[in-house]
Amino acid sequence: MKKLTLFILSVLPALALAQIDGDAELLDAEGKPLAPQALADAVLKKAIQASEQKREKVAEFEKNMELAGRGDPDAQNKVGDFYAEGEIVAKDMRTAAYWWFEAARRKHPEALCRLGELYYEGGVMKRNRHKAVEYWEAAARAGNAQAQYFLGMCYASGGNGVFKDAERAAYWWQKSARQNNIRAVYNLAFCYSRGEGVKQDHKFAFELWKRAALENFLPAKTMLGLCYYTGEGVEKNPATAASIWTAASEEGDPDAQRLLGFAYYYGSGVEQDKNTALVLFQASAAQGDKDSARAVEDLTLEIGIRTDKSPEPKVKPKIPQRKFVDVSPVFRTYDNIGAAKAPAAEKKPEAQKK
């Protein structure tokens, strides 16, 4: 153990650069790096913990592999997850598909949903949207919330193995939302806001977006602000809308940045500040928002290019690094196994609610 500690001390400078940043366990009470010996002990402790966790996962894989061979559908589905994750065994999506298929043959809901994803995406399996919907139908009827959400997406847009059907979309999102699938809650709010597939109810739409926002779903926060701005489903309050959009902008939501930019441009809910509006539009445009890109061009012609002498903006919008942006396809969850990723929005909020 002493030799290992001495080794860690010898490589500590490089190790520190790689490990310390953002790791509270390697910092003291003042947020500064621990002293060399204390840091070496902390790094060693983390390494031992990681090793123990890996041993536990290996044991779990071996146990599930044994049970899978005996025909246990839960174990077969879990083995598929192990191969899709690629942490304990080499990532192999074909082997993952094999085990999910075996579990799906035994009507395992999650495995049925996974196979639907594979057929929808193509690649591992030959693309077949109709077959994807068949698997999702089976999984959804068995109570799988993710499959219910996927079915809602298919029926909302049509052309994905089914005809467009707003009522069925709302039906499946309601089923999924009851199991607290936040994406389903978010999309169901649009149904009630627009009266698509359900009776229009702005107040209930507001409550759904509020529910999703309280789960920290960023696009829902933006829509919640829009409700306060327009007064749909809640008493109109542009100042509250601007406050919500400010928080969402600082978390990196491009729609909130665009909407808050217009609020600052027109002085709605906030004191007019075209300089801050430009900064917000630039942040949103940097994330691909075309309306914001046009706003940047128009506002730059109006007030000029920002320089080092320009006033500090009242809001500092975040532009997420690409590696932190969820770019996974709408109909795929298997590449997120073992990793906590923020869900991406499937429905974009409109600039103005009709």
C-alpha positions as CSV (number, residue, x, y, z in Angstrom):
1,M,0.0,0.0,0.0
2,K,2.9,2.4,0.8
3,K,4.5,1.8,-2.6
4,L,1.2,2.5,-4.3
5,T,0.8,5.7,-2.4
6,L,4.4,6.7,-3.4
7,F,3.5,6.0,-7.0
8,I,0.4,8.2,-6.8
9,L,2.5,11.0,-5.3
10,S,5.0,10.7,-8.2
11,V,2.3,11.1,-10.9
12,L,0.2,13.5,-8.8
13,P,0.8,16.6,-10.9
14,A,-0.7,15.0,-14.1
15,L,-3.3,13.1,-12.1
16,A,-4.4,16.3,-10.3
17,L,-5.0,18.1,-13.6
18,A,-7.2,15.2,-14.8
19,Q,-9.1,14.5,-11.6
20,I,-9.4,17.6,-9.4
21,D,-11.5,19.9,-11.5
22,G,-15.0,19.8,-10.2
23,D,-14.5,16.8,-7.9
24,A,-15.5,17.9,-4.4
25,E,-13.8,14.9,-2.8
26,L,-10.4,16.1,-4.0
27,L,-10.9,19.7,-2.7
28,D,-10.7,21.1,0.8
29,A,-13.4,23.2,2.5
30,E,-12.2,26.3,0.7
31,G,-12.4,24.7,-2.7
32,K,-8.7,24.4,-3.1
33,P,-6.8,21.1,-4.0
34,L,-5.9,19.0,-1.0
35,A,-2.3,18.8,0.2
36,P,-0.2,16.2,-1.8
37,Q,-0.4,13.4,0.8
38,A,-4.1,14.0,1.5
39,L,-4.7,14.2,-2.3
40,A,-2.9,10.9,-2.9
41,D,-4.9,9.2,-0.2
42,A,-8.2,10.6,-1.6
43,V,-7.2,9.5,-5.2
44,L,-6.3,6.0,-3.9
45,K,-9.6,5.8,-2.0
46,K,-11.5,6.6,-5.2
47,A,-9.5,4.1,-7.2
48,I,-10.3,1.4,-4.6
49,Q,-14.0,2.3,-4.7
50,A,-14.0,2.2,-8.5
51,S,-12.4,-1.2,-8.4
52,E,-14.9,-2.5,-6.0
53,Q,-17.8,-1.2,-8.0
54,K,-16.4,-2.8,-11.1
55,R,-16.0,-6.2,-9.3
56,E,-19.7,-5.9,-8.2
57,K,-20.8,-5.2,-11.8
58,V,-18.7,-8.1,-13.1
59,A,-20.4,-10.4,-10.5
60,E,-23.8,-9.0,-11.6
61,F,-23.1,-9.7,-15.2
62,E,-21.9,-13.2,-14.5
63,K,-25.0,-13.9,-12.4
64,N,-27.4,-12.5,-15.1
65,M,-25.5,-14.4,-17.8
66,E,-26.1,-17.6,-16.0
67,L,-29.8,-16.8,-15.4
68,A,-30.2,-15.7,-19.0
69,G,-29.0,-19.0,-20.3
70,R,-31.8,-20.6,-18.3
71,G,-34.4,-18.5,-20.0
72,D,-35.0,-15.8,-17.4
73,P,-36.3,-12.8,-19.4
74,D,-35.3,-10.2,-16.8
75,A,-31.7,-11.5,-16.9
76,Q,-31.7,-11.7,-20.7
77,N,-32.8,-8.1,-21.0
78,K,-30.1,-7.1,-18.5
79,V,-27.4,-8.9,-20.4
80,G,-28.5,-7.0,-23.5
81,D,-28.1,-3.8,-21.5
82,F,-24.6,-4.9,-20.5
83,Y,-23.5,-5.4,-24.1
84,A,-25.2,-2.1,-25.2
85,E,-23.4,-0.2,-22.4
86,G,-20.0,-1.7,-23.2
87,E,-18.5,-1.1,-19.7
88,I,-18.0,-4.6,-18.3
89,V,-17.9,-6.4,-21.7
90,A,-16.9,-5.0,-25.1
91,K,-19.8,-3.1,-26.7
92,D,-21.6,-5.3,-29.2
93,M,-25.0,-4.1,-30.3
94,R,-25.7,-7.3,-32.3
95,T,-25.2,-9.4,-29.2
96,A,-27.3,-6.9,-27.2
97,A,-30.0,-7.3,-29.9
98,Y,-29.8,-11.1,-29.6
99,W,-30.5,-11.0,-25.8
100,W,-33.2,-8.4,-26.1
101,F,-34.9,-10.6,-28.7
102,E,-34.7,-13.6,-26.4
103,A,-36.3,-11.5,-23.6
104,A,-38.9,-10.1,-26.0
105,R,-39.9,-13.6,-27.1
106,R,-40.9,-14.0,-23.4
107,K,-42.9,-10.7,-23.6
108,H,-40.5,-8.7,-21.5
109,P,-41.8,-5.1,-21.8
110,E,-38.5,-3.3,-21.8
111,A,-36.9,-5.7,-24.3
112,L,-39.9,-5.2,-26.6
113,C,-39.3,-1.5,-26.4
114,R,-35.6,-1.9,-27.1
115,L,-36.2,-4.0,-30.2
116,G,-38.7,-1.4,-31.5
117,E,-35.9,1.2,-31.2
118,L,-33.5,-1.0,-33.2
119,Y,-36.0,-1.6,-36.0
120,Y,-36.9,2.1,-36.1
121,E,-33.3,3.3,-36.3
122,G,-32.0,0.6,-38.6
123,G,-28.3,-0.4,-38.6
124,V,-28.2,-3.2,-36.2
125,M,-31.5,-4.5,-37.6
126,K,-32.8,-3.8,-41.1
127,R,-35.0,-0.7,-40.7
128,N,-38.6,-1.5,-40.5
129,R,-40.8,1.2,-39.0
130,H,-44.0,-0.9,-39.1
131,K,-42.2,-3.6,-37.1
132,A,-41.0,-1.0,-34.7
133,V,-44.5,0.1,-34.1
134,E,-45.6,-3.5,-33.6
135,Y,-43.0,-4.0,-30.8
136,W,-43.9,-0.7,-29.2
137,E,-47.6,-1.5,-29.3
138,A,-46.8,-4.8,-27.5
139,A,-44.6,-3.1,-24.9
140,A,-47.0,-0.2,-24.5
141,R,-49.9,-2.5,-23.8
142,A,-47.7,-4.3,-21.3
143,G,-47.3,-0.9,-19.5
144,N,-43.9,0.2,-20.7
145,A,-43.9,4.0,-20.3
146,Q,-41.1,4.6,-22.8
147,A,-42.9,2.6,-25.5
148,Q,-46.1,4.5,-24.8
149,Y,-44.2,7.8,-25.3
150,F,-42.7,6.5,-28.6
151,L,-46.1,5.5,-29.9
152,G,-47.4,9.0,-29.1
153,M,-44.5,10.5,-31.1
154,C,-45.3,8.2,-34.1
155,Y,-49.1,9.1,-34.1
156,A,-48.4,12.8,-33.6
157,S,-46.3,13.0,-36.7
158,G,-47.6,10.2,-38.9
159,G,-45.4,8.4,-41.5
160,N,-43.6,6.4,-38.9
161,G,-45.3,3.1,-39.4
162,V,-48.7,4.6,-38.6
163,F,-51.2,7.2,-39.9
164,K,-51.2,10.6,-38.1
165,D,-53.8,10.4,-35.3
166,A,-53.8,13.2,-32.7
167,E,-56.2,11.4,-30.4
168,R,-54.1,8.3,-30.2
169,A,-51.0,10.4,-29.7
170,A,-52.6,12.1,-26.7
171,Y,-53.9,8.7,-25.5
172,W,-50.5,7.2,-25.3
173,W,-48.8,10.3,-23.9
174,Q,-51.5,10.3,-21.1
175,K,-50.6,6.6,-20.3
176,S,-46.9,7.4,-20.3
177,A,-47.4,10.7,-18.3
178,R,-49.2,8.7,-15.6
179,Q,-46.0,6.9,-15.0
180,N,-44.1,10.2,-14.8
181,N,-42.4,10.1,-18.2
182,I,-41.5,13.8,-18.3
183,R,-41.2,13.9,-22.1
184,A,-44.7,12.6,-22.3
185,V,-45.9,15.2,-19.7
186,Y,-44.2,17.9,-21.7
187,N,-45.7,16.9,-25.1
188,L,-49.2,16.2,-23.6
189,A,-49.2,19.9,-22.5
190,F,-49.0,20.9,-26.1
191,C,-52.0,18.7,-26.9
192,Y,-54.1,20.5,-24.2
193,S,-52.7,23.9,-25.2
194,R,-53.6,23.5,-28.9
195,G,-56.7,21.2,-28.5
196,E,-55.1,18.4,-30.5
197,G,-56.6,15.0,-29.7
198,V,-58.1,16.4,-26.5
199,K,-60.4,19.2,-25.4
200,Q,-58.4,22.4,-25.3
201,D,-57.6,23.4,-21.7
202,H,-54.9,26.1,-21.2
203,K,-55.0,25.8,-17.5
204,F,-54.2,22.1,-17.5
205,A,-51.5,22.6,-20.1
206,F,-49.9,25.1,-17.7
207,E,-50.1,22.6,-14.9
208,L,-48.4,19.9,-17.0
209,W,-45.6,22.2,-18.1
210,K,-45.2,23.3,-14.4
211,R,-45.0,19.6,-13.4
212,A,-42.3,18.9,-16.0
213,A,-40.4,22.1,-15.0
214,L,-40.4,21.0,-11.4
215,E,-38.6,17.9,-12.6
216,N,-36.0,20.2,-14.0
217,F,-36.9,19.5,-17.7
218,L,-35.4,22.7,-19.2
219,P,-37.8,23.1,-22.3
220,A,-40.7,22.9,-19.9
221,K,-39.4,25.9,-18.0
222,T,-39.3,27.9,-21.2
223,M,-42.9,27.0,-22.0
224,L,-43.9,27.8,-18.4
225,G,-42.4,31.3,-18.9
226,L,-44.4,31.6,-22.2
227,C,-47.6,30.9,-20.3
228,Y,-46.9,33.7,-17.9
229,Y,-46.0,36.0,-20.8
230,T,-49.2,35.3,-22.8
231,G,-51.5,34.8,-19.8
232,E,-52.7,31.4,-21.1
233,G,-53.6,29.1,-18.2
234,V,-52.3,31.5,-15.6
235,E,-52.5,35.2,-14.8
236,K,-50.4,37.2,-17.2
237,N,-47.1,38.3,-15.7
238,P,-44.3,39.3,-18.1
239,A,-41.9,39.9,-15.2
240,T,-42.3,36.4,-14.0
241,A,-41.9,35.1,-17.5
242,A,-38.6,37.0,-17.8
243,S,-37.4,35.7,-14.5
244,I,-38.1,32.1,-15.6
245,W,-36.5,32.7,-19.0
246,T,-33.4,34.2,-17.3
247,A,-32.9,31.0,-15.3
248,A,-33.4,28.8,-18.3
249,S,-31.1,31.0,-20.4
250,E,-28.3,30.7,-17.8
251,E,-28.8,26.9,-18.0
252,G,-28.4,27.0,-21.8
253,D,-31.9,26.7,-23.4
254,P,-31.8,28.4,-26.8
255,D,-35.6,29.0,-26.9
256,A,-35.5,30.8,-23.6
257,Q,-32.6,32.9,-24.8
258,R,-34.5,33.9,-27.9
259,L,-37.7,34.8,-26.0
260,L,-35.8,36.7,-23.3
261,G,-33.9,38.5,-26.1
262,F,-37.2,39.8,-27.5
263,A,-38.3,40.7,-23.9
264,Y,-35.2,42.9,-23.5
265,Y,-35.5,44.3,-27.0
266,Y,-39.0,45.5,-26.4
267,G,-38.7,46.1,-22.6
268,S,-41.4,43.7,-21.8
269,G,-41.2,42.4,-18.2
270,V,-37.7,43.9,-18.0
271,E,-36.1,47.2,-18.5
272,Q,-35.3,47.6,-22.2
273,D,-31.7,46.7,-23.0
274,K,-30.8,46.1,-26.6
275,N,-27.3,45.2,-25.7
276,T,-28.4,42.3,-23.5
277,A,-30.9,41.3,-26.2
278,L,-28.0,41.0,-28.7
279,V,-26.0,38.8,-26.3
280,L,-29.0,36.6,-25.8
281,F,-29.7,36.3,-29.5
282,Q,-26.0,35.5,-30.2
283,A,-26.1,32.7,-27.6
284,S,-29.3,31.2,-29.1
285,A,-28.0,31.5,-32.6
286,A,-24.7,29.8,-31.6
287,Q,-26.9,26.7,-30.8
288,G,-28.6,26.7,-34.2
289,D,-31.7,28.9,-33.7
290,K,-32.4,30.5,-37.1
291,D,-34.8,33.1,-35.8
292,S,-32.1,34.3,-33.4
293,A,-29.5,34.4,-36.1
294,R,-31.7,36.7,-38.1
295,A,-32.3,38.8,-35.0
296,V,-28.5,39.1,-34.5
297,E,-28.1,40.4,-38.1
298,D,-30.9,43.0,-37.7
299,L,-29.9,44.1,-34.2
300,T,-26.2,44.4,-35.2
301,L,-27.2,46.8,-38.0
302,E,-29.3,48.8,-35.5
303,I,-26.8,49.1,-32.5
304,G,-23.5,48.0,-34.0
305,I,-21.1,45.2,-33.2
306,R,-20.3,44.4,-29.6
307,T,-16.8,45.3,-28.5
308,D,-14.7,45.2,-25.3
309,K,-16.1,48.6,-24.5
310,S,-19.7,47.5,-24.8
311,P,-21.8,47.5,-21.5
312,E,-21.9,44.2,-19.6
313,P,-25.1,42.3,-20.4
314,K,-27.7,41.9,-17.6
315,V,-27.9,38.2,-18.3
316,K,-25.0,35.8,-19.0
317,P,-26.5,33.0,-21.2
318,K,-24.9,29.7,-21.2
319,I,-23.8,28.0,-24.5
320,P,-23.4,24.3,-23.7
321,Q,-20.4,22.5,-25.0
322,R,-21.4,20.0,-27.6
323,K,-20.4,17.0,-25.5
324,F,-23.0,18.1,-22.9
325,V,-25.8,18.5,-25.5
326,D,-28.1,15.5,-25.8
327,V,-28.0,14.8,-29.6
328,S,-29.3,11.2,-29.3
329,P,-32.1,10.4,-31.7
330,V,-35.7,10.9,-30.5
331,F,-36.5,7.1,-30.8
332,R,-33.4,5.8,-29.0
333,T,-32.6,5.2,-25.4
334,Y,-30.3,2.2,-25.5
335,D,-27.2,4.4,-26.1
336,N,-27.9,6.1,-22.8
337,I,-27.8,2.9,-20.7
338,G,-25.6,3.5,-17.6
339,A,-25.4,7.3,-18.2
340,A,-27.6,10.0,-16.8
341,K,-28.3,12.4,-19.7
342,A,-30.8,15.2,-19.8
343,P,-33.7,14.4,-22.2
344,A,-33.9,16.3,-25.4
345,A,-37.0,18.1,-26.4
346,E,-39.0,16.6,-29.2
347,K,-41.5,19.4,-29.7
348,K,-40.1,22.9,-30.1
349,P,-42.1,25.7,-28.5
350,E,-43.4,28.2,-31.0
351,A,-42.4,31.8,-30.9
352,Q,-46.0,32.8,-30.0
353,K,-48.8,30.6,-28.9
354,K,-51.9,31.0,-30.9
